[in-house]
Amino acid sequence: MRATVGDQLVQHGRVVGEHDKIGEIVEVMGQKGEPPYRVRFQDGHTGICSPGPDTEIRHKETRPS
């Protein structure tokens, strides 16, 4: 998994009724775009994430405007 600053990190809900958490990558802490990432989520919370299999990266150049 590789990302750049400005990409979206999407953590998909794991159980029925749980919503996806969407955040913006504000810092790439690994080498060559690899995790961990500092992410600012929509609720204003900022945290460090090492994405798992329930996570996807939406690259800023491929997202709809």
All heavy atoms as TSV, in Angstrom:
chain	resi	resn	atom	element	x	y	z
A	1	MET	N	N	0.851	-1.167	0.000
A	1	MET	CA	C	0.000	0.000	0.000
A	1	MET	C	C	0.896	1.228	0.000
A	1	MET	O	O	1.807	1.339	0.807
A	1	MET	CB	C	-0.902	-0.043	1.237
A	1	MET	CG	C	-1.851	1.106	1.336
A	1	MET	SD	S	-3.036	0.950	2.699
A	1	MET	CE	C	-4.053	-0.385	2.121
A	2	ARG	N	N	0.603	2.163	-0.908
A	2	ARG	CA	C	1.371	3.404	-0.989
A	2	ARG	C	C	0.403	4.576	-1.073
A	2	ARG	O	O	-0.666	4.467	-1.674
A	2	ARG	CB	C	2.272	3.394	-2.212
A	2	ARG	CG	C	3.479	2.500	-2.067
A	2	ARG	CD	C	4.439	2.720	-3.225
A	2	ARG	NE	N	5.781	2.237	-3.003
A	2	ARG	CZ	C	6.153	0.978	-2.894
A	2	ARG	NH1	N	5.242	0.043	-2.917
A	2	ARG	NH2	N	7.411	0.639	-2.722
A	3	ALA	N	N	0.805	5.696	-0.491
A	3	ALA	CA	C	-0.038	6.889	-0.492
A	3	ALA	C	C	0.843	8.135	-0.478
A	3	ALA	O	O	2.041	8.053	-0.207
A	3	ALA	CB	C	-0.952	6.898	0.731
A	4	THR	N	N	0.218	9.259	-0.771
A	4	THR	CA	C	0.881	10.549	-0.676
A	4	THR	C	C	-0.010	11.484	0.129
A	4	THR	O	O	-1.206	11.228	0.315
A	4	THR	CB	C	1.144	11.170	-2.072
A	4	THR	OG1	O	-0.104	11.333	-2.746
A	4	THR	CG2	C	2.059	10.304	-2.913
A	5	VAL	N	N	0.573	12.582	0.590
A	5	VAL	CA	C	-0.189	13.581	1.335
A	5	VAL	C	C	-1.339	14.066	0.452
A	5	VAL	O	O	-1.154	14.357	-0.731
A	5	VAL	CB	C	0.725	14.756	1.763
A	5	VAL	CG1	C	-0.089	15.890	2.352
A	5	VAL	CG2	C	1.764	14.262	2.759
A	6	GLY	N	N	-2.535	14.126	1.021
A	6	GLY	CA	C	-3.729	14.558	0.294
A	6	GLY	C	C	-4.620	13.410	-0.137
A	6	GLY	O	O	-5.780	13.621	-0.466
A	7	ASP	N	N	-4.088	12.187	-0.160
A	7	ASP	CA	C	-4.918	11.021	-0.473
A	7	ASP	C	C	-5.894	10.771	0.674
A	7	ASP	O	O	-5.671	11.213	1.799
A	7	ASP	CB	C	-4.059	9.768	-0.667
A	7	ASP	CG	C	-3.240	9.793	-1.949
A	7	ASP	OD1	O	-3.483	10.658	-2.815
A	7	ASP	OD2	O	-2.343	8.934	-2.075
A	8	GLN	N	N	-6.960	10.046	0.378
A	8	GLN	CA	C	-7.925	9.665	1.407
A	8	GLN	C	C	-7.648	8.250	1.878
A	8	GLN	O	O	-7.325	7.375	1.067
A	8	GLN	CB	C	-9.358	9.709	0.872
A	8	GLN	CG	C	-9.931	11.078	0.732
A	8	GLN	CD	C	-11.379	11.017	0.280
A	8	GLN	OE1	O	-11.843	10.043	-0.302
A	8	GLN	NE2	N	-12.099	12.085	0.537
A	9	LEU	N	N	-7.785	8.041	3.169
A	9	LEU	CA	C	-7.719	6.717	3.754
A	9	LEU	C	C	-9.140	6.366	4.181
A	9	LEU	O	O	-9.780	7.147	4.892
A	9	LEU	CB	C	-6.778	6.701	4.955
A	9	LEU	CG	C	-6.599	5.345	5.614
A	9	LEU	CD1	C	-5.114	5.116	5.910
A	9	LEU	CD2	C	-7.403	5.251	6.874
A	10	VAL	N	N	-9.644	5.243	3.716
A	10	VAL	CA	C	-11.010	4.819	4.018
A	10	VAL	C	C	-10.946	3.520	4.810
A	10	VAL	O	O	-10.455	2.509	4.315
A	10	VAL	CB	C	-11.843	4.616	2.740
A	10	VAL	CG1	C	-13.270	4.211	3.090
A	10	VAL	CG2	C	-11.826	5.864	1.877
A	11	GLN	N	N	-11.412	3.575	6.064
A	11	GLN	CA	C	-11.513	2.374	6.893
A	11	GLN	C	C	-12.957	1.901	6.811
A	11	GLN	O	O	-13.861	2.566	7.303
A	11	GLN	CB	C	-11.148	2.670	8.345
A	11	GLN	CG	C	-9.694	2.970	8.552
A	11	GLN	CD	C	-9.376	3.271	10.006
A	11	GLN	OE1	O	-10.191	3.833	10.720
A	11	GLN	NE2	N	-8.191	2.904	10.425
A	12	HIS	N	N	-13.162	0.759	6.177
A	12	HIS	CA	C	-14.522	0.238	5.996
A	12	HIS	C	C	-15.047	-0.332	7.309
A	12	HIS	O	O	-14.288	-0.924	8.087
A	12	HIS	CB	C	-14.539	-0.841	4.911
A	12	HIS	CG	C	-14.176	-0.296	3.567
A	12	HIS	ND1	N	-15.001	0.543	2.848
A	12	HIS	CD2	C	-13.060	-0.454	2.816
A	12	HIS	CE1	C	-14.417	0.866	1.720
A	12	HIS	NE2	N	-13.233	0.286	1.669
A	13	GLY	N	N	-16.346	-0.134	7.547
A	13	GLY	CA	C	-16.984	-0.681	8.731
A	13	GLY	C	C	-16.869	-2.190	8.761
A	13	GLY	O	O	-16.969	-2.846	7.728
A	14	ARG	N	N	-16.665	-2.732	9.944
A	14	ARG	CA	C	-16.464	-4.176	10.072
A	14	ARG	C	C	-17.740	-4.933	10.409
A	14	ARG	O	O	-17.799	-6.141	10.259
A	14	ARG	CB	C	-15.435	-4.459	11.165
A	14	ARG	CG	C	-14.063	-4.001	10.810
A	14	ARG	CD	C	-13.102	-4.357	11.900
A	14	ARG	NE	N	-11.742	-4.026	11.522
A	14	ARG	CZ	C	-10.712	-4.232	12.287
A	14	ARG	NH1	N	-10.867	-4.759	13.478
A	14	ARG	NH2	N	-9.511	-3.903	11.876
A	15	VAL	N	N	-18.749	-4.244	10.907
A	15	VAL	CA	C	-20.005	-4.896	11.273
A	15	VAL	C	C	-21.165	-4.159	10.623
A	15	VAL	O	O	-21.050	-2.994	10.248
A	15	VAL	CB	C	-20.197	-4.949	12.819
A	15	VAL	CG1	C	-19.129	-5.786	13.469
A	15	VAL	CG2	C	-20.211	-3.566	13.411
A	16	VAL	N	N	-22.283	-4.839	10.507
A	16	VAL	CA	C	-23.467	-4.250	9.906
A	16	VAL	C	C	-23.860	-2.989	10.676
A	16	VAL	O	O	-23.914	-2.984	11.908
A	16	VAL	CB	C	-24.634	-5.265	9.899
A	16	VAL	CG1	C	-25.916	-4.617	9.401
A	16	VAL	CG2	C	-24.274	-6.471	9.058
A	17	GLY	N	N	-24.100	-1.919	9.949
A	17	GLY	CA	C	-24.522	-0.663	10.559
A	17	GLY	C	C	-23.372	0.270	10.905
A	17	GLY	O	O	-23.596	1.431	11.213
A	18	GLU	N	N	-22.147	-0.224	10.874
A	18	GLU	CA	C	-20.994	0.625	11.167
A	18	GLU	C	C	-20.576	1.335	9.874
A	18	GLU	O	O	-20.387	0.700	8.844
A	18	GLU	CB	C	-19.836	-0.218	11.701
A	18	GLU	CG	C	-18.645	0.597	12.144
A	18	GLU	CD	C	-17.549	-0.270	12.734
A	18	GLU	OE1	O	-17.211	-1.300	12.119
A	18	GLU	OE2	O	-17.051	0.080	13.808
A	19	HIS	N	N	-20.441	2.643	9.942
A	19	HIS	CA	C	-20.103	3.441	8.767
A	19	HIS	C	C	-18.601	3.440	8.516
A	19	HIS	O	O	-17.799	3.212	9.424
A	19	HIS	CB	C	-20.590	4.878	8.942
A	19	HIS	CG	C	-22.070	4.980	9.093
A	19	HIS	ND1	N	-22.926	4.884	8.024
A	19	HIS	CD2	C	-22.836	5.144	10.180
A	19	HIS	CE1	C	-24.176	4.992	8.451
A	19	HIS	NE2	N	-24.153	5.146	9.772
A	20	ASP	N	N	-18.239	3.724	7.273
A	20	ASP	CA	C	-16.837	3.884	6.929
A	20	ASP	C	C	-16.293	5.149	7.587
A	20	ASP	O	O	-17.021	6.135	7.750
A	20	ASP	CB	C	-16.664	4.028	5.416
A	20	ASP	CG	C	-17.017	2.763	4.646
A	20	ASP	OD1	O	-17.182	1.706	5.284
A	20	ASP	OD2	O	-17.113	2.847	3.410
A	21	LYS	N	N	-15.020	5.106	7.965
A	21	LYS	CA	C	-14.326	6.295	8.466
A	21	LYS	C	C	-13.420	6.775	7.348
A	21	LYS	O	O	-12.617	6.012	6.809
A	21	LYS	CB	C	-13.476	5.957	9.695
A	21	LYS	CG	C	-14.279	5.726	10.949
A	21	LYS	CD	C	-13.393	5.386	12.120
A	21	LYS	CE	C	-12.525	6.555	12.505
A	21	LYS	NZ	N	-11.706	6.286	13.703
A	22	ILE	N	N	-13.576	8.052	6.982
A	22	ILE	CA	C	-12.793	8.619	5.895
A	22	ILE	C	C	-11.919	9.725	6.459
A	22	ILE	O	O	-12.381	10.583	7.202
A	22	ILE	CB	C	-13.703	9.171	4.783
A	22	ILE	CG1	C	-14.578	8.043	4.226
A	22	ILE	CG2	C	-12.875	9.824	3.680
A	22	ILE	CD1	C	-15.627	8.502	3.246
A	23	GLY	N	N	-10.649	9.680	6.107
A	23	GLY	CA	C	-9.720	10.702	6.563
A	23	GLY	C	C	-8.772	11.111	5.455
A	23	GLY	O	O	-8.633	10.418	4.441
A	24	GLU	N	N	-8.112	12.235	5.662
A	24	GLU	CA	C	-7.120	12.725	4.713
A	24	GLU	C	C	-5.733	12.458	5.266
A	24	GLU	O	O	-5.460	12.753	6.434
A	24	GLU	CB	C	-7.288	14.216	4.472
A	24	GLU	CG	C	-6.259	14.778	3.511
A	24	GLU	CD	C	-6.385	16.280	3.316
A	24	GLU	OE1	O	-7.365	16.876	3.789
A	24	GLU	OE2	O	-5.484	16.857	2.695
A	25	ILE	N	N	-4.875	11.910	4.446
A	25	ILE	CA	C	-3.499	11.667	4.865
A	25	ILE	C	C	-2.768	13.004	4.891
A	25	ILE	O	O	-2.686	13.694	3.876
A	25	ILE	CB	C	-2.808	10.660	3.925
A	25	ILE	CG1	C	-3.524	9.304	4.039
A	25	ILE	CG2	C	-1.320	10.547	4.242
A	25	ILE	CD1	C	-3.054	8.261	3.074
A	26	VAL	N	N	-2.274	13.376	6.078
A	26	VAL	CA	C	-1.579	14.653	6.241
A	26	VAL	C	C	-0.072	14.468	6.386
A	26	VAL	O	O	0.676	15.444	6.301
A	26	VAL	CB	C	-2.148	15.468	7.427
A	26	VAL	CG1	C	-3.590	15.869	7.149
A	26	VAL	CG2	C	-2.046	14.705	8.735
A	27	GLU	N	N	0.381	13.230	6.603
A	27	GLU	CA	C	1.811	12.948	6.681
A	27	GLU	C	C	2.047	11.468	6.377
A	27	GLU	O	O	1.344	10.600	6.890
A	27	GLU	CB	C	2.347	13.264	8.078
A	27	GLU	CG	C	3.825	13.030	8.241
A	27	GLU	CD	C	4.320	13.290	9.661
A	27	GLU	OE1	O	3.511	13.668	10.544
A	27	GLU	OE2	O	5.518	13.102	9.889
A	28	VAL	N	N	3.028	11.214	5.531
A	28	VAL	CA	C	3.458	9.846	5.244
A	28	VAL	C	C	4.719	9.613	6.057
A	28	VAL	O	O	5.718	10.300	5.873
A	28	VAL	CB	C	3.724	9.645	3.737
A	28	VAL	CG1	C	4.251	8.250	3.464
A	28	VAL	CG2	C	2.461	9.910	2.934
A	29	MET	N	N	4.670	8.660	6.981
A	29	MET	CA	C	5.775	8.449	7.910
A	29	MET	C	C	6.691	7.306	7.488
A	29	MET	O	O	7.796	7.161	8.009
A	29	MET	CB	C	5.210	8.218	9.308
A	29	MET	CG	C	4.355	9.395	9.765
A	29	MET	SD	S	3.406	9.063	11.241
A	29	MET	CE	C	4.691	9.178	12.463
A	30	GLY	N	N	6.250	6.475	6.549
A	30	GLY	CA	C	7.067	5.377	6.055
A	30	GLY	C	C	7.895	5.817	4.858
A	30	GLY	O	O	7.800	6.955	4.384
A	31	GLN	N	N	8.688	4.908	4.355
A	31	GLN	CA	C	9.527	5.197	3.196
A	31	GLN	C	C	8.776	4.936	1.903
A	31	GLN	O	O	7.994	3.985	1.813
A	31	GLN	CB	C	10.780	4.336	3.238
A	31	GLN	CG	C	11.674	4.636	4.417
A	31	GLN	CD	C	12.920	3.750	4.424
A	31	GLN	OE1	O	13.128	2.938	3.535
A	31	GLN	NE2	N	13.732	3.925	5.445
A	32	LYS	N	N	8.978	5.798	0.928
A	32	LYS	CA	C	8.414	5.627	-0.424
A	32	LYS	C	C	6.904	5.481	-0.419
A	32	LYS	O	O	6.336	4.676	-1.153
A	32	LYS	CB	C	9.065	4.447	-1.132
A	32	LYS	CG	C	10.558	4.618	-1.336
A	32	LYS	CD	C	11.149	3.444	-2.064
A	32	LYS	CE	C	12.655	3.634	-2.195
A	32	LYS	NZ	N	13.283	2.488	-2.855
A	33	GLY	N	N	6.206	6.228	0.446
A	33	GLY	CA	C	4.753	6.225	0.477
A	33	GLY	C	C	4.117	5.114	1.275
A	33	GLY	O	O	2.902	4.955	1.266
A	34	GLU	N	N	4.917	4.343	1.980
A	34	GLU	CA	C	4.377	3.229	2.752
A	34	GLU	C	C	3.956	3.675	4.148
A	34	GLU	O	O	4.395	4.709	4.639
A	34	GLU	CB	C	5.418	2.113	2.823
A	34	GLU	CG	C	5.700	1.508	1.449
A	34	GLU	CD	C	6.705	0.385	1.492
A	34	GLU	OE1	O	7.248	0.082	2.566
A	34	GLU	OE2	O	6.958	-0.194	0.419
A	35	PRO	N	N	3.084	2.894	4.822
A	35	PRO	CA	C	2.632	3.224	6.170
A	35	PRO	C	C	3.784	3.245	7.158
A	35	PRO	O	O	4.835	2.659	6.874
A	35	PRO	CB	C	1.667	2.081	6.507
A	35	PRO	CG	C	1.363	1.397	5.235
A	35	PRO	CD	C	2.495	1.668	4.308
A	36	PRO	N	N	3.563	3.872	8.301
A	36	PRO	CA	C	2.299	4.426	8.813
A	36	PRO	C	C	2.021	5.820	8.253
A	36	PRO	O	O	2.906	6.484	7.723
A	36	PRO	CB	C	2.527	4.480	10.323
A	36	PRO	CG	C	4.000	4.657	10.480
A	36	PRO	CD	C	4.623	3.920	9.319
A	37	TYR	N	N	0.753	6.234	8.411
A	37	TYR	CA	C	0.288	7.531	7.942
A	37	TYR	C	C	-0.339	8.297	9.102
A	37	TYR	O	O	-1.013	7.726	9.943
A	37	TYR	CB	C	-0.793	7.372	6.857
A	37	TYR	CG	C	-0.380	6.485	5.716
A	37	TYR	CD1	C	-1.082	5.324	5.437
A	37	TYR	CD2	C	0.706	6.804	4.912
A	37	TYR	CE1	C	-0.725	4.494	4.389
A	37	TYR	CE2	C	1.078	5.988	3.856
A	37	TYR	CZ	C	0.365	4.840	3.599
A	37	TYR	OH	O	0.729	4.019	2.563
A	38	ARG	N	N	-0.125	9.612	9.104
A	38	ARG	CA	C	-0.871	10.484	10.030
A	38	ARG	C	C	-2.106	10.916	9.252
A	38	ARG	O	O	-1.999	11.448	8.147
A	38	ARG	CB	C	-0.044	11.684	10.459
A	38	ARG	CG	C	-0.734	12.513	11.544
A	38	ARG	CD	C	0.138	13.652	12.059
A	38	ARG	NE	N	1.486	13.230	12.408
A	38	ARG	CZ	C	1.851	12.693	13.580
A	38	ARG	NH1	N	0.948	12.514	14.518
A	38	ARG	NH2	N	3.111	12.357	13.807
A	39	VAL	N	N	-3.283	10.679	9.841
A	39	VAL	CA	C	-4.551	10.892	9.148
A	39	VAL	C	C	-5.444	11.808	9.966
A	39	VAL	O	O	-5.588	11.644	11.179
A	39	VAL	CB	C	-5.266	9.531	8.916
A	39	VAL	CG1	C	-6.581	9.731	8.200
A	39	VAL	CG2	C	-4.367	8.583	8.133
A	40	ARG	N	N	-6.068	12.783	9.290
A	40	ARG	CA	C	-7.073	13.650	9.915
A	40	ARG	C	C	-8.442	13.189	9.422
A	40	ARG	O	O	-8.744	13.247	8.234
A	40	ARG	CB	C	-6.866	15.112	9.537
A	40	ARG	CG	C	-7.856	16.035	10.253
A	40	ARG	CD	C	-7.710	17.516	9.898
A	40	ARG	NE	N	-6.343	17.949	9.755
A	40	ARG	CZ	C	-5.782	18.340	8.596
A	40	ARG	NH1	N	-6.483	18.335	7.484
A	40	ARG	NH2	N	-4.527	18.745	8.550
A	41	PHE	N	N	-9.252	12.696	10.354
A	41	PHE	CA	C	-10.571	12.171	10.006
A	41	PHE	C	C	-11.602	13.295	9.966
A	41	PHE	O	O	-11.366	14.400	10.452
A	41	PHE	CB	C	-10.984	11.080	10.995
A	41	PHE	CG	C	-10.169	9.833	10.843
A	41	PHE	CD1	C	-9.062	9.605	11.645
A	41	PHE	CD2	C	-10.473	8.897	9.867
A	41	PHE	CE1	C	-8.283	8.472	11.492
A	41	PHE	CE2	C	-9.708	7.764	9.700
A	41	PHE	CZ	C	-8.605	7.547	10.516
A	42	GLN	N	N	-12.766	13.002	9.398
A	42	GLN	CA	C	-13.815	13.996	9.190
A	42	GLN	C	C	-14.310	14.625	10.485
A	42	GLN	O	O	-14.783	15.753	10.478
A	42	GLN	CB	C	-14.980	13.380	8.421
A	42	GLN	CG	C	-14.615	13.008	7.005
A	42	GLN	CD	C	-15.721	12.254	6.296
A	42	GLN	OE1	O	-16.489	11.512	6.905
A	42	GLN	NE2	N	-15.801	12.433	4.993
A	43	ASP	N	N	-14.203	13.909	11.603
A	43	ASP	CA	C	-14.657	14.457	12.880
A	43	ASP	C	C	-13.605	15.349	13.537
A	43	ASP	O	O	-13.807	15.837	14.647
A	43	ASP	CB	C	-15.075	13.337	13.838
A	43	ASP	CG	C	-13.918	12.415	14.237
A	43	ASP	OD1	O	-12.777	12.620	13.783
A	43	ASP	OD2	O	-14.182	11.474	15.016
A	44	GLY	N	N	-12.449	15.549	12.864
A	44	GLY	CA	C	-11.395	16.406	13.386
A	44	GLY	C	C	-10.308	15.651	14.130
A	44	GLY	O	O	-9.255	16.206	14.434
A	45	HIS	N	N	-10.536	14.377	14.433
A	45	HIS	CA	C	-9.554	13.544	15.132
A	45	HIS	C	C	-8.374	13.264	14.209
A	45	HIS	O	O	-8.549	12.980	13.036
A	45	HIS	CB	C	-10.212	12.227	15.549
A	45	HIS	CG	C	-9.252	11.217	16.089
A	45	HIS	ND1	N	-8.790	11.262	17.372
A	45	HIS	CD2	C	-8.672	10.142	15.510
A	45	HIS	CE1	C	-7.958	10.251	17.562
A	45	HIS	NE2	N	-7.870	9.550	16.434
A	46	THR	N	N	-7.163	13.371	14.751
A	46	THR	CA	C	-5.954	13.033	14.000
A	46	THR	C	C	-5.281	11.865	14.691
A	46	THR	O	O	-5.154	11.842	15.912
A	46	THR	CB	C	-4.997	14.236	13.941
A	46	THR	OG1	O	-5.662	15.324	13.306
A	46	THR	CG2	C	-3.739	13.898	13.140
A	47	GLY	N	N	-4.858	10.878	13.906
A	47	GLY	CA	C	-4.203	9.713	14.475
A	47	GLY	C	C	-3.214	9.104	13.501
A	47	GLY	O	O	-3.165	9.467	12.328
A	48	ILE	N	N	-2.421	8.185	14.006
A	48	ILE	CA	C	-1.454	7.467	13.187
A	48	ILE	C	C	-2.050	6.114	12.846
A	48	ILE	O	O	-2.516	5.385	13.728
A	48	ILE	CB	C	-0.115	7.317	13.921
A	48	ILE	CG1	C	0.474	8.708	14.161
A	48	ILE	CG2	C	0.843	6.434	13.126
A	48	ILE	CD1	C	1.717	8.722	14.998
A	49	CYS	N	N	-2.053	5.770	11.551
A	49	CYS	CA	C	-2.676	4.543	11.084
A	49	CYS	C	C	-1.687	3.687	10.315
A	49	CYS	O	O	-0.937	4.188	9.491
A	49	CYS	CB	C	-3.847	4.857	10.159
A	49	CYS	SG	S	-5.208	5.694	10.963
A	50	SER	N	N	-1.724	2.407	10.601
A	50	SER	CA	C	-1.058	1.390	9.794
A	50	SER	C	C	-2.186	0.550	9.213
A	50	SER	O	O	-2.719	-0.334	9.889
A	50	SER	CB	C	-0.119	0.544	10.649
A	50	SER	OG	O	0.985	1.298	11.072
A	51	PRO	N	N	-2.607	0.844	7.992
A	51	PRO	CA	C	-3.810	0.249	7.426
A	51	PRO	C	C	-3.780	-1.274	7.371
A	51	PRO	O	O	-2.751	-1.888	7.118
A	51	PRO	CB	C	-3.855	0.822	6.012
A	51	PRO	CG	C	-2.993	2.028	6.054
A	51	PRO	CD	C	-1.949	1.761	7.074
A	52	GLY	N	N	-4.953	-1.849	7.595
A	52	GLY	CA	C	-5.146	-3.286	7.512
A	52	GLY	C	C	-5.938	-3.643	6.274
A	52	GLY	O	O	-6.175	-2.802	5.394
A	53	PRO	N	N	-6.407	-4.889	6.183
A	53	PRO	CA	C	-7.125	-5.351	4.986
A	53	PRO	C	C	-8.502	-4.705	4.804
A	53	PRO	O	O	-9.073	-4.797	3.722
A	53	PRO	CB	C	-7.250	-6.854	5.202
A	53	PRO	CG	C	-7.100	-7.054	6.665
A	53	PRO	CD	C	-6.203	-5.952	7.157
A	54	ASP	N	N	-9.014	-4.047	5.835
A	54	ASP	CA	C	-10.317	-3.385	5.738
A	54	ASP	C	C	-10.171	-1.920	5.323
A	54	ASP	O	O	-11.101	-1.136	5.460
A	54	ASP	CB	C	-11.059	-3.486	7.064
A	54	ASP	CG	C	-10.301	-2.835	8.215
A	54	ASP	OD1	O	-9.072	-2.655	8.089
A	54	ASP	OD2	O	-10.928	-2.522	9.240
A	55	THR	N	N	-9.002	-1.545	4.817
A	55	THR	CA	C	-8.695	-0.156	4.497
A	55	THR	C	C	-8.310	-0.018	3.029
A	55	THR	O	O	-7.680	-0.899	2.462
A	55	THR	CB	C	-7.514	0.328	5.363
A	55	THR	OG1	O	-7.827	0.099	6.734
A	55	THR	CG2	C	-7.247	1.802	5.166
A	56	GLU	N	N	-8.712	1.100	2.424
A	56	GLU	CA	C	-8.285	1.396	1.059
A	56	GLU	C	C	-7.766	2.826	0.992
A	56	GLU	O	O	-8.134	3.665	1.810
A	56	GLU	CB	C	-9.411	1.182	0.049
A	56	GLU	CG	C	-10.493	2.239	0.102
A	56	GLU	CD	C	-11.526	2.112	-1.003
A	56	GLU	OE1	O	-11.180	2.359	-2.175
A	56	GLU	OE2	O	-12.673	1.792	-0.671
A	57	ILE	N	N	-6.918	3.076	0.022
A	57	ILE	CA	C	-6.402	4.412	-0.246
A	57	ILE	C	C	-7.067	4.911	-1.519
A	57	ILE	O	O	-7.060	4.217	-2.538
A	57	ILE	CB	C	-4.865	4.402	-0.444
A	57	ILE	CG1	C	-4.154	3.871	0.791
A	57	ILE	CG2	C	-4.358	5.788	-0.833
A	57	ILE	CD1	C	-4.247	4.743	2.013
A	58	ARG	N	N	-7.643	6.100	-1.449
A	58	ARG	CA	C	-8.208	6.744	-2.640
A	58	ARG	C	C	-7.249	7.877	-3.005
A	58	ARG	O	O	-7.174	8.884	-2.304
A	58	ARG	CB	C	-9.606	7.287	-2.364
A	58	ARG	CG	C	-10.600	6.191	-2.119
A	58	ARG	CD	C	-11.988	6.726	-1.909
A	58	ARG	NE	N	-12.914	5.658	-1.598
A	58	ARG	CZ	C	-14.074	5.835	-0.996
A	58	ARG	NH1	N	-14.466	7.050	-0.646
A	58	ARG	NH2	N	-14.853	4.809	-0.734
A	59	HIS	N	N	-6.536	7.680	-4.086
A	59	HIS	CA	C	-5.530	8.649	-4.506
A	59	HIS	C	C	-6.194	9.911	-5.035
A	59	HIS	O	O	-7.183	9.836	-5.755
A	59	HIS	CB	C	-4.610	8.025	-5.553
A	59	HIS	CG	C	-3.912	6.803	-5.036
A	59	HIS	ND1	N	-2.848	6.877	-4.162
A	59	HIS	CD2	C	-4.134	5.489	-5.240
A	59	HIS	CE1	C	-2.438	5.656	-3.862
A	59	HIS	NE2	N	-3.216	4.793	-4.498
A	60	LYS	N	N	-5.626	11.059	-4.672
A	60	LYS	CA	C	-6.259	12.338	-5.006
A	60	LYS	C	C	-6.414	12.540	-6.495
A	60	LYS	O	O	-7.372	13.142	-6.932
A	60	LYS	CB	C	-5.506	13.500	-4.362
A	60	LYS	CG	C	-4.062	13.622	-4.741
A	60	LYS	CD	C	-3.390	14.715	-3.940
A	60	LYS	CE	C	-1.884	14.627	-4.134
A	60	LYS	NZ	N	-1.196	15.514	-3.221
A	61	GLU	N	N	-5.505	12.012	-7.329
A	61	GLU	CA	C	-5.604	12.213	-8.774
A	61	GLU	C	C	-6.667	11.328	-9.418
A	61	GLU	O	O	-7.055	11.572	-10.551
A	61	GLU	CB	C	-4.251	12.019	-9.467
A	61	GLU	CG	C	-3.696	10.617	-9.400
A	61	GLU	CD	C	-2.851	10.334	-8.152
A	61	GLU	OE1	O	-2.700	11.220	-7.302
A	61	GLU	OE2	O	-2.368	9.211	-8.045
A	62	THR	N	N	-7.158	10.316	-8.724
A	62	THR	CA	C	-8.172	9.427	-9.310
A	62	THR	C	C	-9.547	9.615	-8.685
A	62	THR	O	O	-10.505	8.984	-9.122
A	62	THR	CB	C	-7.738	7.949	-9.170
A	62	THR	OG1	O	-7.589	7.632	-7.780
A	62	THR	CG2	C	-6.456	7.673	-9.908
A	63	ARG	N	N	-9.654	10.460	-7.653
A	63	ARG	CA	C	-10.960	10.693	-7.001
A	63	ARG	C	C	-11.789	11.652	-7.845
A	63	ARG	O	O	-11.263	12.579	-8.451
A	63	ARG	CB	C	-10.762	11.337	-5.636
A	63	ARG	CG	C	-10.324	10.411	-4.572
A	63	ARG	CD	C	-10.520	10.999	-3.183
A	63	ARG	NE	N	-10.205	12.384	-3.022
A	63	ARG	CZ	C	-9.137	12.870	-2.393
A	63	ARG	NH1	N	-8.258	12.055	-1.883
A	63	ARG	NH2	N	-8.954	14.154	-2.271
A	64	PRO	N	N	-13.119	11.486	-7.833
A	64	PRO	CA	C	-13.978	12.462	-8.498
A	64	PRO	C	C	-13.900	13.794	-7.761
A	64	PRO	O	O	-13.789	13.839	-6.554
A	64	PRO	CB	C	-15.389	11.872	-8.389
A	64	PRO	CG	C	-15.287	10.617	-7.603
A	64	PRO	CD	C	-13.845	10.382	-7.267
A	65	SER	N	N	-13.929	14.879	-8.502
A	65	SER	CA	C	-13.825	16.226	-7.905
A	65	SER	C	C	-15.062	16.622	-7.156
A	65	SER	O	O	-16.135	16.319	-7.462
A	65	SER	CB	C	-13.539	17.262	-8.954
A	65	SER	OG	O	-12.352	16.943	-9.625
